[in-house]
Amino acid sequence: MAGYFKDPETTAQTIRDGWLYTGDIATVDDEGFIFMQSRAKEIIKVRGIRISPKEIEAVIVNYPGVIDCTISAEHDDVTGESVTATVL
């Protein structure tokens, strides 16, 4: 990811020293496996409406063929934040 379009402040918060900070909290075991635990921010606000990423994830993972998904918030000039789903 190169950064957010015309948003250097959010880019600086999200990309630090070449690393992408998603807001997810995870642990790494002795064998190098990564386990997602939670996220630093549990609510996404879209047009003032509070949205729970966990509820959206619970719906998406019930679709046939979906292994897992992650919901994240993206900055949006119109809505404040928008919801993005990464689906495996």
C-alpha distances in whole Angstrom, upper triangle without the diagonal:
4,6,8,11,14,13,13,15,13,10,12,13,10,8,12,13,10,10,8,11,12,15,17,20,20,23,23,27,29,27,24,23,21,23,21,23,22,20,20,21,23,23,21,23,23,26,27,28,27,25,25,22,25,27,24,23,27,27,25,26,29,28,29,27,24,24,22,19,17,17,15,15,13,15,17,19,22,22,21,18,18,17,15,16,15,18,19
4,7,9,11,11,11,13,12,8,11,13,11,9,12,12,10,11,10,13,14,17,19,22,23,26,26,30,31,30,27,27,24,26,24,27,25,23,23,23,25,25,23,24,24,26,28,29,29,27,28,25,28,30,27,26,30,31,28,29,33,32,33,31,28,28,25,23,21,20,18,17,14,15,17,19,22,22,21,19,19,19,17,19,18,21,23
4,6,9,8,8,10,8,5,8,10,8,7,11,13,11,11,10,12,13,16,18,21,23,26,26,30,32,32,28,27,25,26,24,26,24,21,20,20,23,23,20,21,21,23,25,26,26,24,25,23,26,28,25,25,29,29,27,29,32,31,33,31,28,28,25,22,20,19,16,15,12,12,14,15,19,19,17,16,16,17,16,18,18,21,23
4,6,5,7,9,7,5,9,10,9,10,13,16,14,14,12,13,13,16,18,22,24,27,28,32,34,34,30,29,26,27,25,26,24,21,20,19,22,21,18,19,18,20,22,23,23,22,23,21,25,26,24,24,28,28,26,28,31,30,33,31,28,28,26,22,19,18,15,13,9,9,10,12,15,16,14,13,13,15,14,17,18,21,24
4,5,8,11,10,9,12,14,13,13,16,19,17,18,16,17,17,19,22,26,28,31,32,36,38,37,34,33,30,31,28,30,27,24,24,22,25,23,20,20,19,20,23,24,25,24,26,24,27,29,26,27,30,30,28,30,33,32,34,33,30,31,28,25,22,20,17,15,12,10,11,11,14,16,15,14,15,17,16,19,20,23,26
4,6,9,9,9,12,14,14,14,17,19,19,19,18,19,19,21,24,27,30,33,34,38,40,40,36,35,32,33,31,32,29,26,25,23,26,25,22,21,20,21,23,25,26,26,28,26,30,31,29,29,33,33,31,33,36,36,38,36,34,34,31,28,25,23,20,17,14,11,12,11,14,16,15,16,17,19,19,22,23,27,30
4,6,6,6,9,10,11,12,15,17,17,17,15,16,16,18,21,24,27,30,32,35,38,38,34,33,30,31,28,29,26,23,21,20,23,22,19,19,18,19,21,23,23,23,25,24,27,29,27,28,31,31,30,32,35,35,37,36,33,33,30,26,23,21,18,15,12,9,10,10,14,15,13,13,15,18,18,21,22,26,28
4,6,5,6,9,10,10,12,14,14,15,14,15,16,18,21,24,26,29,30,34,36,37,33,33,29,30,28,29,27,23,21,21,24,23,21,21,21,22,24,26,26,26,27,25,29,31,29,29,33,34,32,34,37,37,39,37,34,34,31,28,24,23,19,17,14,12,14,14,17,19,16,16,18,20,20,23,24,27,30
4,5,5,6,9,10,11,15,15,15,14,14,15,16,20,22,25,28,29,33,35,36,32,32,29,29,27,27,24,21,19,18,21,21,19,19,20,21,22,24,23,24,25,24,27,29,28,28,32,33,31,33,36,36,39,37,34,34,31,27,24,22,18,16,13,11,13,13,17,18,15,15,17,19,20,23,24,27,30
4,5,5,6,8,11,14,14,14,12,11,12,13,16,19,22,25,27,30,33,33,30,29,26,26,23,24,21,18,16,15,18,18,16,16,17,19,20,21,21,21,22,20,23,26,24,24,28,29,27,29,32,33,35,34,30,30,27,23,20,18,14,12,10,8,11,12,15,16,12,12,14,16,16,19,20,24,26
4,5,5,6,8,11,11,11,9,10,11,13,17,19,22,24,26,29,32,32,28,28,25,25,23,24,22,19,17,17,20,20,18,19,20,22,23,24,23,23,24,22,25,27,25,25,29,30,28,29,33,33,35,33,30,30,26,23,20,19,15,14,11,10,13,14,18,18,16,15,16,17,17,19,19,23,25
4,6,5,6,9,10,11,10,10,12,14,17,19,21,24,25,29,31,31,28,28,25,26,24,24,23,19,17,18,21,22,20,21,22,24,25,26,25,25,25,24,26,29,28,27,31,32,31,32,35,35,38,36,32,32,28,25,22,21,17,16,14,13,16,17,21,21,18,17,19,20,20,22,22,26,28
4,6,7,11,11,10,9,8,10,10,14,16,19,21,23,27,29,30,26,26,23,23,21,21,19,16,14,14,18,18,17,18,20,22,22,24,22,22,22,21,23,26,25,25,28,30,28,29,33,33,36,34,31,30,26,23,20,18,15,13,12,12,15,17,20,19,16,15,17,18,18,20,20,24,26
4,6,10,10,8,6,5,7,9,12,14,16,19,21,25,27,27,24,23,20,21,18,19,17,14,13,13,17,17,16,18,19,22,22,23,22,21,21,19,21,24,23,22,26,27,25,26,30,30,32,31,27,26,23,20,17,16,12,12,10,11,15,17,20,19,16,14,16,16,15,17,17,21,22
4,7,6,5,5,6,9,11,14,16,17,20,21,24,26,26,23,23,20,21,20,21,20,17,16,17,20,21,20,22,23,25,26,27,25,24,24,22,24,27,25,25,28,30,27,28,32,32,34,32,28,27,24,22,19,18,15,15,13,14,17,19,23,22,20,18,19,19,18,19,18,22,23
4,5,5,7,7,11,13,15,16,18,19,20,24,26,26,22,23,20,22,20,22,21,18,17,18,22,23,22,24,26,28,29,29,28,27,26,24,26,29,28,27,31,32,30,31,34,35,36,34,31,30,27,24,21,21,18,18,17,17,21,22,26,25,22,21,22,22,21,22,21,25,26
4,6,9,10,14,16,17,18,19,20,20,24,25,25,22,23,21,23,22,24,23,21,20,22,25,27,26,28,29,32,32,33,31,30,30,27,29,32,31,30,33,35,33,33,37,37,38,36,33,31,28,26,23,24,21,21,20,21,24,26,29,29,26,24,25,25,24,25,24,27,27
4,7,10,13,15,17,18,19,20,20,23,25,24,21,22,20,22,21,23,23,20,20,22,25,26,25,27,28,31,32,33,31,30,29,26,28,31,29,28,31,33,31,31,34,34,36,33,30,29,26,24,22,22,20,20,19,20,23,25,28,28,26,24,24,24,22,23,21,24,24
4,6,9,12,13,14,15,16,17,20,22,22,18,18,16,18,17,19,19,17,17,19,22,23,22,25,26,29,30,30,28,27,26,23,25,28,26,25,28,30,27,27,31,31,33,30,27,26,23,21,18,19,17,18,17,18,22,24,27,27,24,22,22,21,19,20,18,21,22
4,6,9,11,13,14,16,17,20,23,22,19,18,16,17,15,17,17,14,14,16,19,20,19,21,23,26,26,27,25,23,22,19,21,24,23,21,25,26,24,24,28,28,30,28,24,23,20,18,15,15,13,14,13,15,18,21,24,23,21,18,18,18,16,16,15,18,19
4,6,8,10,12,14,16,20,22,22,19,18,15,16,14,15,14,11,11,12,15,17,16,19,21,24,24,24,22,21,20,17,19,22,21,20,23,25,23,24,27,28,30,28,24,23,20,17,14,14,11,12,12,14,18,20,23,22,19,17,17,16,15,16,15,18,20
4,5,9,11,14,16,20,23,23,19,18,14,14,12,13,11,9,9,10,12,14,13,16,18,21,22,21,19,17,16,14,16,19,17,16,20,21,20,20,24,24,26,25,21,20,17,14,10,10,8,9,10,12,16,19,21,20,17,14,14,13,12,13,12,15,17
4,7,10,13,16,19,23,23,20,18,15,14,11,11,9,6,5,7,10,12,12,15,17,21,20,20,17,16,15,12,14,17,17,16,19,21,20,20,24,25,27,26,22,21,17,15,11,11,8,9,11,13,17,20,22,20,17,14,15,14,13,14,14,17,19
4,6,10,13,16,20,20,17,15,11,10,7,8,6,4,6,8,10,13,13,17,19,23,22,21,18,16,14,12,12,16,16,14,17,19,18,18,22,23,25,24,20,18,15,12,9,10,9,11,13,16,20,23,24,22,20,17,17,15,14,13,13,15,16
4,7,10,14,17,18,15,14,10,9,6,6,5,5,6,10,11,15,16,20,22,26,25,24,21,19,16,14,14,18,18,16,18,21,20,20,23,25,27,25,22,19,16,15,12,13,12,15,17,20,23,26,28,25,23,20,20,18,17,17,16,18,19
4,7,10,14,14,12,10,7,5,4,5,7,8,10,13,14,18,19,23,25,29,28,27,24,22,19,16,16,19,20,17,19,22,21,19,23,25,26,24,21,18,15,15,13,15,15,17,20,23,26,29,31,28,26,23,23,20,19,18,16,18,18
4,7,10,11,9,8,6,5,7,7,10,12,13,17,18,21,23,27,29,33,32,31,27,25,22,20,19,22,23,20,21,25,24,22,25,27,28,26,23,20,17,17,16,18,18,21,23,26,30,33,35,32,30,27,27,24,23,21,19,20,20
4,7,8,6,5,5,6,9,10,13,15,17,20,21,25,26,30,32,36,35,34,31,28,25,23,22,25,25,22,24,27,25,23,26,28,29,26,24,20,18,19,18,20,21,24,26,28,32,35,37,35,32,29,29,26,25,23,21,21,20
4,5,5,5,7,8,11,12,16,18,20,23,24,28,29,33,35,39,38,37,33,31,28,25,24,27,27,24,25,28,27,24,28,29,29,27,25,21,20,21,20,23,24,27,29,32,35,39,40,38,36,33,32,30,28,26,23,23,22
4,6,8,10,12,15,16,20,22,23,27,28,31,33,36,39,42,42,40,37,35,32,29,27,31,31,28,29,32,30,28,31,32,32,30,28,24,23,24,24,27,27,30,32,35,39,42,44,42,39,36,36,33,31,29,26,26,24
4,6,9,12,15,17,21,23,25,28,28,32,33,37,39,42,42,41,38,35,32,29,27,31,31,27,28,31,29,26,29,31,30,27,26,22,21,23,23,26,27,30,32,35,38,42,44,41,39,36,35,33,30,28,25,25,22
4,6,10,13,15,18,20,22,25,26,29,30,34,36,39,39,38,35,32,29,26,25,29,28,25,26,29,27,25,28,29,29,26,24,20,19,21,20,23,24,27,28,31,35,38,40,38,36,33,32,29,27,25,22,22,20
4,7,10,13,16,18,20,23,24,27,28,32,33,37,37,35,32,30,27,23,22,25,25,21,23,26,24,21,24,25,25,23,20,17,16,17,17,21,22,25,27,30,33,37,38,36,34,31,30,27,24,22,19,19,17
4,7,9,12,14,16,19,20,23,24,28,30,33,33,32,29,26,23,20,19,22,22,19,20,23,21,19,23,24,24,22,19,16,14,15,14,17,18,21,23,26,30,33,35,32,31,27,26,24,21,19,17,17,15
4,6,9,12,15,17,17,21,22,26,28,32,31,29,26,24,20,17,16,19,20,16,17,21,19,17,20,22,23,21,18,15,12,13,13,16,17,20,23,26,29,32,34,31,29,26,25,22,20,18,16,16,15
4,6,8,12,14,14,17,18,22,24,28,27,26,22,20,17,14,13,16,16,13,15,18,17,15,19,20,22,20,17,14,11,11,10,12,13,17,19,23,26,29,30,28,26,22,22,19,17,15,14,14,14
4,7,10,12,12,16,18,21,24,27,27,25,21,19,16,13,12,16,17,14,15,19,18,17,20,22,24,23,19,17,14,13,12,13,14,17,20,23,26,30,31,28,26,23,22,20,19,17,16,17,17
4,7,9,8,12,14,18,20,24,23,21,18,15,12,10,9,13,14,12,14,17,17,16,19,22,24,23,19,17,14,13,10,11,12,14,17,20,23,26,27,24,22,19,19,17,16,15,15,17,18
4,5,6,10,11,15,18,21,20,19,16,14,11,9,10,14,14,13,15,18,18,18,21,23,25,24,21,19,15,13,10,10,9,11,14,17,20,23,24,21,19,16,16,14,14,14,14,17,18
4,6,9,11,14,18,21,19,19,16,15,13,12,13,16,17,16,18,21,21,21,24,26,29,28,24,23,19,17,13,12,11,11,14,16,19,22,23,21,18,16,17,16,16,17,17,20,22
4,6,8,11,14,17,16,15,12,11,10,9,11,14,15,15,17,19,20,20,23,25,28,28,24,23,19,16,13,11,9,9,12,14,16,19,20,17,15,12,14,13,14,15,17,19,22
4,7,10,13,16,15,13,10,9,7,7,8,11,12,12,14,17,17,18,21,23,26,26,22,21,18,15,12,10,10,10,14,15,18,21,21,18,16,13,14,12,14,15,16,19,21
4,6,10,13,11,10,6,6,5,7,9,11,11,13,15,16,17,19,21,23,26,27,23,23,19,16,13,11,10,9,12,13,15,18,18,14,13,11,11,11,13,14,17,19,22
4,6,10,9,8,6,5,6,7,11,11,11,13,16,16,17,19,21,22,26,26,23,23,19,16,13,10,8,6,9,10,12,14,14,11,9,7,8,7,10,12,15,18,21
4,6,5,5,5,6,9,10,14,14,14,16,18,19,19,22,24,25,28,29,25,26,23,19,16,13,11,8,10,10,10,13,12,8,7,6,8,9,13,15,18,21,24
4,5,5,7,7,11,12,15,15,14,17,19,19,19,22,24,24,28,28,25,26,23,20,17,13,12,9,10,10,9,11,9,5,6,5,6,8,12,15,18,21,24
4,6,9,10,14,15,19,18,17,20,22,22,22,25,27,27,31,32,29,30,27,23,21,17,16,13,13,12,10,10,8,5,6,8,9,11,15,18,22,24,28
4,6,9,13,15,18,17,17,20,22,22,23,26,27,28,32,33,30,31,27,24,22,18,16,13,14,13,12,13,11,8,8,9,11,13,17,20,23,25,29
4,6,10,12,15,14,14,17,19,19,20,23,24,25,29,30,27,28,25,22,20,16,15,13,15,15,14,15,13,10,10,10,11,12,16,18,21,23,27
4,7,10,12,12,12,15,17,17,18,21,22,24,27,28,25,26,23,20,17,14,13,12,14,15,15,17,16,12,11,10,11,11,15,16,20,22,25
4,6,9,8,8,11,13,13,15,17,19,20,24,25,21,22,19,16,14,11,11,10,13,14,15,18,16,13,12,10,10,9,12,13,16,18,21
4,5,5,7,9,10,12,13,15,17,18,22,23,19,20,16,14,12,9,10,11,14,16,17,20,20,16,15,13,12,10,12,13,15,17,20
4,5,5,6,9,10,11,12,15,16,20,20,16,17,13,10,8,6,7,9,12,15,17,20,20,16,16,13,11,8,10,9,12,13,16
4,5,5,6,9,10,11,13,15,18,19,15,15,12,10,9,8,10,12,16,19,21,24,24,20,19,16,15,12,13,11,13,14,16
4,5,5,7,9,10,11,14,17,19,15,16,13,12,11,10,12,14,17,20,21,24,23,20,20,17,15,12,13,12,15,15,17
4,5,5,6,9,10,12,15,16,13,14,12,9,9,7,10,12,15,18,19,22,21,18,18,15,13,10,10,9,11,12,14
4,5,5,6,9,10,14,14,11,11,8,6,7,7,10,13,16,19,21,24,24,21,21,17,15,11,11,8,10,9,12
4,6,6,7,10,13,14,11,11,9,9,10,10,14,16,20,23,24,28,27,23,24,20,18,15,14,12,13,12,14
4,6,6,7,11,13,10,12,11,10,12,11,15,17,20,23,24,27,26,23,23,20,18,14,14,12,13,12,14
4,5,6,9,10,7,9,8,7,9,10,14,16,18,22,23,26,25,23,23,20,17,13,12,9,10,8,10
4,5,8,8,5,6,6,7,10,11,15,18,21,24,25,29,29,26,26,22,20,16,15,11,11,8,9
4,6,9,7,9,9,10,13,15,18,21,24,27,28,31,31,28,28,25,22,18,17,14,14,12,12
4,6,6,9,10,11,14,15,19,22,24,27,27,31,30,27,28,25,22,18,17,13,14,11,11
4,6,9,11,13,16,18,22,25,26,30,30,34,33,31,32,28,25,21,20,16,16,12,11
4,6,9,11,15,17,21,24,26,29,30,34,33,31,32,28,25,21,19,15,14,10,9
4,6,8,11,14,17,20,22,26,27,31,31,28,29,25,22,18,16,12,11,7,6
4,7,11,14,17,21,23,27,28,32,32,29,29,26,23,19,17,13,11,8,5
4,7,10,14,17,20,23,25,29,29,26,26,22,20,16,14,10,9,6,5
4,7,10,14,16,20,21,25,25,23,22,19,16,13,10,7,5,4,6
4,7,10,13,16,19,22,23,20,20,16,14,10,8,6,5,7,9
4,7,10,13,15,19,19,17,16,12,10,7,6,5,6,9,12
4,7,10,12,16,17,15,13,10,8,6,5,7,8,11,14
4,7,9,13,14,11,10,6,6,5,6,9,11,15,18
4,6,10,12,10,8,5,5,6,7,10,12,16,19
4,7,9,8,6,5,6,9,10,14,16,20,23
4,6,5,5,5,6,10,11,15,18,21,24
4,6,6,8,9,13,15,19,21,25,28
4,6,8,9,13,15,19,22,25,29
4,5,7,10,13,17,20,23,27
4,7,10,13,17,20,23,27
4,7,10,13,16,19,23
4,7,10,13,16,20
4,7,10,13,17
4,7,10,13
4,6,10
4,7
4
